């Protein structure tokens, strides 16, 4: 197993700490017969908690347990994890996680934790120690290892009603991958949602927005944390709380549905009545280093949401206007053996002609969400329904947003020109975007809970990949086998350290400036895909933890793996040592390649 990156190690360490505490304070349970798992109530009384911890903590309630991650992050560097108050809070969270496991209501990746313990942690320490033994004991709990399969109906999972957050028809229509693997089977669709979809941040119905709810709960968590006596006692120089209720979507769903109430009907009702649509607060970016390029920017520019513009690669549609302003440019195959581009443009406010603009596909929305953009497109396909029109997705479309229906948000602000024939003559301007966003109520500033202040990791100097013995020459990046129509290609110029983009055998230029597109970084992201129907529409799985690709810069290339587990989480790329790659400052081109189609490096 490759070394785990720093962020992941920290998150895993939290999980391991919780599991260790579970093993310490909870006796190993006997193996049960293969029957429906009943909801465990053995550890949900205040008296039982007090007895096991040896304290009188009358404020504790099994309804909504406290935010262990906040305490971990806030107090870890203060050396206070051993204090009674914090130990109680961690123990509470341990009980919550144990209840989830005994209930078989959610899935945690114990295989990964076991592998981490055995293959990574064990190698560093050389020999098993007390921590290793406690963790191993917890992972080998026979109850956890031998849990029977859940009993699932169209609306219930082990007796718990999910109808407030799940609709089988919606889930089937908006998740093409499950259409092929599961089919239109309501019970199995609910099983997939609970055991897989929840952890991935998938949406279960048209009314409940998990991301809006997360923001709402986290805001209250931050407020509670700042008001806590233990936080106030830290005094001057205290770190800011994280303000997270949990790092698991499962815990948010559990809170909303009242799964932690232990029969508390009042708390359950309060959870059911929570609002599902929350207007996102503004995020204030204080850094003047661009999250897109790693280069200096202004505070004002850093706080403007980028636009994500769908642009064609059709030969007759070249060149595009404003594409040279893209700091990130994606290219992905679509039906008809033709690729399409999505330009992430942070500095768009001065552009008077952007496009031409073409339709969107479902998989582009997953790439777009990483940047909290305003997505600009000219319609799309039916597979986008439920995603493109969701409250979190701010999109402007020149026609019905998913092709055969939906709204056409901001359509009156697009325009067509006479210098090209349709569909290659649709555009929008910066002023049109601003007007459309005002009409739709979209924020032009970054949104709290959606924007990621950290995306790529940029090298402090120049990363020429000389540190990698397995780096190969990559003066030419030939994508003709990936994008056979455009035969996209990038050629390295050692004089300025940039890769120059070619399309249809000619330099790809911006129609506004006449300049060829150049990039400091090139990423090839091999991605699982499938054909959805006889029309040739494709699906790409933009979420995953095991796929690979290449990072290419300064005339060399290295093999990488990429990981992305939720929509708004950035895709992160790792070298073969398990370390996050360090990009050179500047623009980045990302080719999302169909798994099985090869890039040629020369």
VOVO-63250 format. One record per residue (C-alpha): residue number from 0; x, y, z. Coordinates in steps of 0.1 Angstrom, whole numbers, padded with zeros to 4 digits. Example, Ala and Ser with C-alpha at 12.3 -4.5 7.8 and 13.67 -1.06 7.14 Angstrom:
2
(0,(0123,-0045,0078))
(1,(0137,-0011,0071))
//
This chain:
602
(0,(0000,0000,0000))
(1,(0014,0034,-0009))
(2,(0021,0060,0017))
(3,(-0010,0080,0025))
(4,(-0008,0118,0019))
(5,(-0007,0142,0049))
(6,(-0044,0152,0048))
(7,(-0056,0117,0044))
(8,(-0033,0105,0072))
(9,(-0048,0131,0095))
(10,(-0084,0121,0087))
(11,(-0075,0084,0090))
(12,(-0058,0091,0124))
(13,(-0091,0106,0136))
(14,(-0110,0075,0125))
(15,(-0083,0053,0141))
(16,(-0085,0073,0174))
(17,(-0123,0068,0174))
(18,(-0120,0031,0167))
(19,(-0093,0027,0194))
(20,(-0116,0043,0219))
(21,(-0144,0021,0209))
(22,(-0122,-0009,0215))
(23,(-0111,0004,0249))
(24,(-0146,0013,0263))
(25,(-0168,-0012,0246))
(26,(-0166,-0050,0252))
(27,(-0164,-0073,0223))
(28,(-0198,-0085,0214))
(29,(-0208,-0120,0206))
(30,(-0214,-0131,0171))
(31,(-0251,-0130,0162))
(32,(-0270,-0154,0140))
(33,(-0277,-0143,0104))
(34,(-0308,-0122,0110))
(35,(-0319,-0087,0106))
(36,(-0298,-0065,0128))
(37,(-0319,-0048,0155))
(38,(-0311,-0012,0166))
(39,(-0287,-0014,0194))
(40,(-0298,0004,0226))
(41,(-0272,-0011,0249))
(42,(-0251,0021,0250))
(43,(-0276,0049,0246))
(44,(-0286,0058,0281))
(45,(-0270,0086,0301))
(46,(-0267,0064,0331))
(47,(-0248,0038,0312))
(48,(-0224,0064,0297))
(49,(-0218,0079,0331))
(50,(-0211,0044,0346))
(51,(-0187,0034,0319))
(52,(-0168,0067,0319))
(53,(-0169,0071,0357))
(54,(-0181,0107,0354))
(55,(-0213,0126,0360))
(56,(-0220,0142,0327))
(57,(-0256,0151,0330))
(58,(-0255,0173,0298))
(59,(-0248,0143,0276))
(60,(-0277,0132,0254))
(61,(-0278,0103,0229))
(62,(-0299,0125,0206))
(63,(-0272,0146,0190))
(64,(-0236,0137,0200))
(65,(-0209,0163,0199))
(66,(-0184,0172,0172))
(67,(-0153,0151,0179))
(68,(-0135,0164,0148))
(69,(-0137,0199,0160))
(70,(-0122,0190,0193))
(71,(-0095,0169,0176))
(72,(-0084,0197,0153))
(73,(-0087,0225,0178))
(74,(-0070,0209,0208))
(75,(-0046,0184,0193))
(76,(-0018,0209,0191))
(77,(-0026,0221,0225))
(78,(-0017,0188,0242))
(79,(-0051,0186,0258))
(80,(-0065,0154,0243))
(81,(-0061,0137,0277))
(82,(-0083,0161,0295))
(83,(-0115,0147,0310))
(84,(-0138,0170,0291))
(85,(-0124,0162,0257))
(86,(-0121,0125,0265))
(87,(-0158,0125,0272))
(88,(-0166,0141,0239))
(89,(-0144,0117,0219))
(90,(-0160,0088,0238))
(91,(-0195,0101,0228))
(92,(-0185,0101,0192))
(93,(-0171,0066,0196))
(94,(-0205,0054,0208))
(95,(-0222,0071,0179))
(96,(-0200,0053,0154))
(97,(-0204,0020,0172))
(98,(-0242,0025,0171))
(99,(-0240,0031,0133))
(100,(-0220,-0001,0129))
(101,(-0241,-0023,0151))
(102,(-0272,-0009,0133))
(103,(-0257,-0018,0099))
(104,(-0272,0015,0088))
(105,(-0240,0029,0072))
(106,(-0209,0015,0057))
(107,(-0173,0024,0068))
(108,(-0143,0012,0048))
(109,(-0127,-0012,0073))
(110,(-0107,-0028,0046))
(111,(-0088,0004,0041))
(112,(-0082,0009,0078))
(113,(-0070,-0027,0082))
(114,(-0046,-0023,0052))
(115,(-0034,0010,0067))
(116,(-0027,-0007,0100))
(117,(-0011,-0038,0086))
(118,(0009,-0025,0056))
(119,(0016,0012,0064))
(120,(0015,0017,0102))
(121,(0032,-0016,0109))
(122,(0061,-0010,0085))
(123,(0069,0024,0101))
(124,(0069,0010,0136))
(125,(0086,-0023,0127))
(126,(0069,-0043,0154))
(127,(0034,-0044,0167))
(128,(0029,-0021,0197))
(129,(0000,-0014,0220))
(130,(-0018,0009,0196))
(131,(-0015,-0017,0168))
(132,(-0029,-0044,0191))
(133,(-0059,-0023,0202))
(134,(-0067,-0013,0166))
(135,(-0064,-0049,0154))
(136,(-0086,-0061,0182))
(137,(-0113,-0035,0172))
(138,(-0111,-0044,0135))
(139,(-0115,-0081,0143))
(140,(-0146,-0077,0164))
(141,(-0167,-0107,0153))
(142,(-0199,-0087,0153))
(143,(-0184,-0062,0128))
(144,(-0170,-0089,0107))
(145,(-0201,-0110,0105))
(146,(-0229,-0086,0102))
(147,(-0257,-0100,0082))
(148,(-0269,-0081,0051))
(149,(-0294,-0054,0058))
(150,(-0331,-0059,0054))
(151,(-0342,-0034,0027))
(152,(-0376,-0024,0013))
(153,(-0384,0004,-0012))
(154,(-0383,0030,0016))
(155,(-0367,0014,0047))
(156,(-0332,0001,0055))
(157,(-0332,-0022,0086))
(158,(-0364,-0006,0097))
(159,(-0353,0030,0093))
(160,(-0375,0051,0070))
(161,(-0355,0070,0043))
(162,(-0384,0083,0024))
(163,(-0377,0119,0034))
(164,(-0343,0118,0016))
(165,(-0347,0091,-0010))
(166,(-0369,0085,-0040))
(167,(-0361,0054,-0061))
(168,(-0372,0069,-0094))
(169,(-0351,0101,-0089))
(170,(-0321,0081,-0079))
(171,(-0324,0058,-0109))
(172,(-0328,0086,-0134))
(173,(-0299,0106,-0120))
(174,(-0273,0079,-0116))
(175,(-0265,0063,-0149))
(176,(-0240,0039,-0134))
(177,(-0266,0022,-0112))
(178,(-0290,0019,-0141))
(179,(-0267,-0007,-0157))
(180,(-0255,-0024,-0125))
(181,(-0288,-0025,-0105))
(182,(-0317,-0016,-0128))
(183,(-0350,-0001,-0117))
(184,(-0352,-0021,-0084))
(185,(-0364,0003,-0057))
(186,(-0351,-0018,-0027))
(187,(-0317,-0024,-0043))
(188,(-0315,0013,-0053))
(189,(-0321,0022,-0016))
(190,(-0294,-0003,-0006))
(191,(-0270,0014,-0030))
(192,(-0279,0048,-0017))
(193,(-0273,0039,0019))
(194,(-0242,0018,0015))
(195,(-0225,0036,-0013))
(196,(-0243,0068,-0024))
(197,(-0244,0085,0010))
(198,(-0206,0083,0015))
(199,(-0201,0097,-0020))
(200,(-0224,0126,-0014))
(201,(-0250,0115,-0040))
(202,(-0284,0131,-0038))
(203,(-0313,0109,-0030))
(204,(-0343,0130,-0041))
(205,(-0353,0163,-0056))
(206,(-0362,0180,-0023))
(207,(-0334,0173,0002))
(208,(-0301,0191,-0006))
(209,(-0274,0174,0016))
(210,(-0248,0201,0008))
(211,(-0272,0229,0019))
(212,(-0280,0209,0051))
(213,(-0243,0203,0058))
(214,(-0237,0241,0056))
(215,(-0266,0247,0079))
(216,(-0254,0222,0105))
(217,(-0218,0232,0103))
(218,(-0227,0268,0109))
(219,(-0244,0258,0141))
(220,(-0214,0236,0150))
(221,(-0191,0266,0146))
(222,(-0213,0287,0168))
(223,(-0215,0261,0195))
(224,(-0178,0254,0194))
(225,(-0169,0291,0198))
(226,(-0193,0294,0227))
(227,(-0180,0264,0246))
(228,(-0163,0269,0279))
(229,(-0134,0246,0269))
(230,(-0127,0268,0238))
(231,(-0129,0300,0257))
(232,(-0105,0287,0283))
(233,(-0076,0284,0258))
(234,(-0070,0322,0259))
(235,(-0048,0342,0235))
(236,(-0035,0326,0204))
(237,(-0062,0299,0203))
(238,(-0067,0282,0170))
(239,(-0100,0287,0151))
(240,(-0124,0258,0153))
(241,(-0130,0238,0121))
(242,(-0167,0242,0125))
(243,(-0175,0207,0111))
(244,(-0202,0185,0126))
(245,(-0186,0155,0109))
(246,(-0164,0144,0081))
(247,(-0190,0118,0071))
(248,(-0221,0125,0051))
(249,(-0236,0095,0069))
(250,(-0236,0115,0102))
(251,(-0255,0144,0086))
(252,(-0281,0121,0072))
(253,(-0284,0104,0106))
(254,(-0288,0137,0123))
(255,(-0315,0149,0098))
(256,(-0335,0117,0099))
(257,(-0333,0115,0137))
(258,(-0312,0082,0137))
(259,(-0293,0093,0169))
(260,(-0324,0101,0189))
(261,(-0327,0068,0208))
(262,(-0365,0072,0207))
(263,(-0365,0109,0214))
(264,(-0395,0118,0193))
(265,(-0391,0155,0199))
(266,(-0356,0156,0185))
(267,(-0366,0134,0156))
(268,(-0394,0159,0147))
(269,(-0370,0188,0149))
(270,(-0347,0170,0125))
(271,(-0375,0163,0101))
(272,(-0386,0199,0101))
(273,(-0352,0213,0092))
(274,(-0351,0234,0061))
(275,(-0336,0218,0030))
(276,(-0328,0249,0010))
(277,(-0302,0272,0025))
(278,(-0287,0303,0007))
(279,(-0250,0298,0009))
(280,(-0230,0324,0028))
(281,(-0201,0342,0011))
(282,(-0167,0328,0015))
(283,(-0139,0355,0019))
(284,(-0107,0345,0003))
(285,(-0078,0363,0020))
(286,(-0050,0348,0000))
(287,(-0037,0367,-0030))
(288,(-0022,0336,-0045))
(289,(-0045,0321,-0072))
(290,(-0060,0288,-0063))
(291,(-0060,0280,-0100))
(292,(-0025,0289,-0110))
(293,(-0005,0295,-0079))
(294,(0004,0329,-0093))
(295,(-0002,0363,-0076))
(296,(-0037,0378,-0079))
(297,(-0056,0406,-0063))
(298,(-0079,0401,-0033))
(299,(-0109,0413,-0054))
(300,(-0102,0389,-0082))
(301,(-0096,0360,-0058))
(302,(-0131,0364,-0044))
(303,(-0149,0363,-0077))
(304,(-0165,0330,-0087))
(305,(-0151,0316,-0120))
(306,(-0172,0306,-0149))
(307,(-0171,0271,-0164))
(308,(-0179,0275,-0201))
(309,(-0188,0246,-0224))
(310,(-0169,0251,-0257))
(311,(-0167,0229,-0288))
(312,(-0138,0212,-0305))
(313,(-0156,0210,-0339))
(314,(-0133,0220,-0367))
(315,(-0158,0244,-0381))
(316,(-0162,0261,-0347))
(317,(-0126,0271,-0342))
(318,(-0113,0294,-0328))
(319,(-0132,0301,-0296))
(320,(-0135,0335,-0279))
(321,(-0121,0339,-0244))
(322,(-0107,0304,-0241))
(323,(-0072,0318,-0236))
(324,(-0084,0332,-0203))
(325,(-0090,0297,-0190))
(326,(-0067,0288,-0161))
(327,(-0080,0252,-0162))
(328,(-0091,0236,-0195))
(329,(-0108,0202,-0195))
(330,(-0112,0181,-0226))
(331,(-0135,0150,-0225))
(332,(-0149,0127,-0251))
(333,(-0187,0128,-0259))
(334,(-0210,0110,-0283))
(335,(-0202,0109,-0320))
(336,(-0165,0104,-0313))
(337,(-0160,0141,-0307))
(338,(-0146,0157,-0276))
(339,(-0158,0188,-0259))
(340,(-0140,0214,-0237))
(341,(-0149,0231,-0204))
(342,(-0129,0262,-0197))
(343,(-0126,0273,-0161))
(344,(-0122,0311,-0164))
(345,(-0116,0331,-0131))
(346,(-0108,0364,-0149))
(347,(-0139,0368,-0171))
(348,(-0152,0402,-0161))
(349,(-0137,0421,-0190))
(350,(-0147,0397,-0218))
(351,(-0173,0410,-0243))
(352,(-0176,0378,-0263))
(353,(-0173,0343,-0247))
(354,(-0178,0311,-0267))
(355,(-0191,0298,-0289))
(356,(-0211,0279,-0263))
(357,(-0223,0244,-0266))
(358,(-0243,0219,-0246))
(359,(-0232,0202,-0214))
(360,(-0230,0165,-0203))
(361,(-0235,0151,-0168))
(362,(-0199,0143,-0162))
(363,(-0188,0179,-0168))
(364,(-0209,0190,-0138))
(365,(-0189,0168,-0115))
(366,(-0156,0184,-0128))
(367,(-0172,0219,-0126))
(368,(-0183,0215,-0090))
(369,(-0147,0214,-0078))
(370,(-0144,0251,-0086))
(371,(-0177,0265,-0074))
(372,(-0183,0281,-0108))
(373,(-0212,0295,-0127))
(374,(-0217,0269,-0153))
(375,(-0225,0283,-0188))
(376,(-0239,0260,-0215))
(377,(-0264,0258,-0242))
(378,(-0287,0230,-0231))
(379,(-0276,0194,-0225))
(380,(-0290,0159,-0222))
(381,(-0318,0143,-0202))
(382,(-0292,0125,-0180))
(383,(-0284,0158,-0164))
(384,(-0319,0162,-0149))
(385,(-0318,0165,-0112))
(386,(-0281,0176,-0112))
(387,(-0280,0206,-0135))
(388,(-0312,0220,-0120))
(389,(-0304,0213,-0083))
(390,(-0302,0243,-0060))
(391,(-0264,0240,-0055))
(392,(-0257,0241,-0093))
(393,(-0258,0277,-0105))
(394,(-0261,0274,-0143))
(395,(-0269,0297,-0172))
(396,(-0283,0281,-0203))
(397,(-0293,0294,-0237))
(398,(-0321,0268,-0240))
(399,(-0337,0241,-0218))
(400,(-0310,0232,-0193))
(401,(-0312,0195,-0199))
(402,(-0322,0195,-0235))
(403,(-0357,0181,-0233))
(404,(-0369,0201,-0203))
(405,(-0361,0221,-0173))
(406,(-0356,0258,-0172))
(407,(-0335,0281,-0194))
(408,(-0319,0302,-0167))
(409,(-0305,0334,-0181))
(410,(-0313,0325,-0217))
(411,(-0322,0361,-0226))
(412,(-0286,0372,-0221))
(413,(-0270,0349,-0247))
(414,(-0266,0362,-0283))
(415,(-0259,0348,-0317))
(416,(-0237,0362,-0344))
(417,(-0238,0361,-0382))
(418,(-0202,0351,-0388))
(419,(-0209,0315,-0382))
(420,(-0239,0292,-0387))
(421,(-0258,0276,-0358))
(422,(-0250,0258,-0336))
(423,(-0215,0274,-0337))
(424,(-0226,0310,-0332))
(425,(-0240,0313,-0296))
(426,(-0221,0335,-0272))
(427,(-0224,0355,-0240))
(428,(-0206,0385,-0226))
(429,(-0194,0394,-0191))
(430,(-0221,0420,-0187))
(431,(-0246,0393,-0198))
(432,(-0234,0369,-0172))
(433,(-0237,0396,-0145))
(434,(-0272,0405,-0155))
(435,(-0283,0368,-0157))
(436,(-0268,0361,-0123))
(437,(-0287,0390,-0108))
(438,(-0319,0377,-0124))
(439,(-0313,0342,-0111))
(440,(-0301,0353,-0076))
(441,(-0267,0337,-0081))
(442,(-0238,0349,-0061))
(443,(-0209,0364,-0081))
(444,(-0187,0358,-0050))
(445,(-0173,0326,-0037))
(446,(-0198,0305,-0017))
(447,(-0191,0291,0018))
(448,(-0193,0253,0018))
(449,(-0187,0250,-0019))
(450,(-0155,0268,-0027))
(451,(-0122,0250,-0020))
(452,(-0094,0274,-0008))
(453,(-0069,0246,-0015))
(454,(-0070,0227,-0047))
(455,(-0037,0220,-0063))
(456,(-0004,0219,-0045))
(457,(0021,0242,-0062))
(458,(0059,0238,-0061))
(459,(0078,0266,-0043))
(460,(0103,0266,-0071))
(461,(0104,0247,-0104))
(462,(0094,0211,-0104))
(463,(0113,0196,-0134))
(464,(0105,0160,-0122))
(465,(0142,0153,-0118))
(466,(0135,0138,-0084))
(467,(0117,0109,-0101))
(468,(0139,0081,-0114))
(469,(0110,0068,-0134))
(470,(0102,0101,-0152))
(471,(0100,0097,-0190))
(472,(0106,0122,-0218))
(473,(0074,0140,-0228))
(474,(0083,0167,-0253))
(475,(0051,0158,-0273))
(476,(0019,0147,-0257))
(477,(0000,0130,-0285))
(478,(-0037,0125,-0276))
(479,(-0048,0112,-0310))
(480,(-0058,0078,-0296))
(481,(-0078,0095,-0268))
(482,(-0094,0122,-0290))
(483,(-0094,0107,-0325))
(484,(-0114,0135,-0341))
(485,(-0094,0165,-0329))
(486,(-0061,0146,-0326))
(487,(-0053,0170,-0298))
(488,(-0016,0174,-0291))
(489,(0006,0195,-0269))
(490,(0042,0203,-0277))
(491,(0068,0214,-0252))
(492,(0088,0246,-0258))
(493,(0119,0245,-0236))
(494,(0125,0282,-0241))
(495,(0095,0293,-0220))
(496,(0087,0260,-0203))
(497,(0052,0258,-0218))
(498,(0032,0232,-0236))
(499,(0016,0246,-0268))
(500,(-0019,0232,-0276))
(501,(-0028,0219,-0311))
(502,(-0062,0209,-0325))
(503,(-0070,0194,-0359))
(504,(-0033,0196,-0367))
(505,(-0031,0234,-0362))
(506,(-0023,0257,-0332))
(507,(-0054,0261,-0310))
(508,(-0058,0299,-0305))
(509,(-0081,0323,-0288))
(510,(-0101,0343,-0313))
(511,(-0099,0374,-0291))
(512,(-0061,0376,-0291))
(513,(-0049,0353,-0318))
(514,(-0025,0337,-0293))
(515,(-0020,0300,-0291))
(516,(-0031,0282,-0259))
(517,(-0002,0273,-0236))
(518,(0000,0254,-0203))
(519,(0025,0248,-0176))
(520,(0010,0216,-0165))
(521,(-0007,0187,-0185))
(522,(-0027,0160,-0167))
(523,(-0040,0129,-0183))
(524,(-0068,0114,-0161))
(525,(-0077,0078,-0171))
(526,(-0114,0074,-0162))
(527,(-0139,0045,-0162))
(528,(-0167,0051,-0187))
(529,(-0196,0034,-0205))
(530,(-0220,0041,-0233))
(531,(-0255,0048,-0219))
(532,(-0278,0043,-0249))
(533,(-0280,0038,-0287))
(534,(-0275,0075,-0293))
(535,(-0240,0070,-0280))
(536,(-0242,0092,-0249))
(537,(-0214,0085,-0225))
(538,(-0210,0083,-0187))
(539,(-0177,0089,-0169))
(540,(-0171,0080,-0133))
(541,(-0155,0112,-0120))
(542,(-0154,0098,-0085))
(543,(-0128,0071,-0075))
(544,(-0098,0062,-0055))
(545,(-0079,0037,-0077))
(546,(-0075,0052,-0112))
(547,(-0043,0064,-0127))
(548,(-0029,0088,-0153))
(549,(0001,0110,-0160))
(550,(0014,0143,-0148))
(551,(0034,0161,-0175))
(552,(0056,0192,-0171))
(553,(0089,0206,-0182))
(554,(0094,0180,-0210))
(555,(0089,0150,-0187))
(556,(0060,0128,-0174))
(557,(0054,0106,-0143))
(558,(0027,0081,-0136))
(559,(0001,0093,-0111))
(560,(-0031,0081,-0094))
(561,(-0061,0103,-0087))
(562,(-0087,0104,-0060))
(563,(-0120,0122,-0056))
(564,(-0148,0110,-0033))
(565,(-0174,0137,-0033))
(566,(-0187,0162,-0058))
(567,(-0172,0194,-0043))
(568,(-0140,0178,-0032))
(569,(-0111,0186,-0055))
(570,(-0096,0158,-0076))
(571,(-0061,0151,-0060))
(572,(-0032,0135,-0079))
(573,(-0005,0115,-0062))
(574,(0028,0101,-0074))
(575,(0037,0065,-0070))
(576,(0051,0071,-0036))
(577,(0017,0083,-0024))
(578,(0027,0119,-0022))
(579,(0005,0146,-0037))
(580,(0022,0160,-0069))
(581,(0035,0195,-0069))
(582,(0024,0215,-0100))
(583,(0044,0242,-0115))
(584,(0027,0276,-0113))
(585,(0007,0285,-0143))
(586,(-0023,0271,-0163))
(587,(-0033,0234,-0164))
(588,(-0048,0213,-0192))
(589,(-0067,0182,-0180))
(590,(-0075,0154,-0205))
(591,(-0101,0131,-0190))
(592,(-0093,0100,-0211))
(593,(-0115,0070,-0215))
(594,(-0100,0041,-0196))
(595,(-0083,0019,-0222))
(596,(-0073,0047,-0246))
(597,(-0036,0056,-0244))
(598,(-0017,0088,-0245))
(599,(0015,0087,-0266))
(600,(0045,0105,-0250))
(601,(0074,0113,-0273))
//
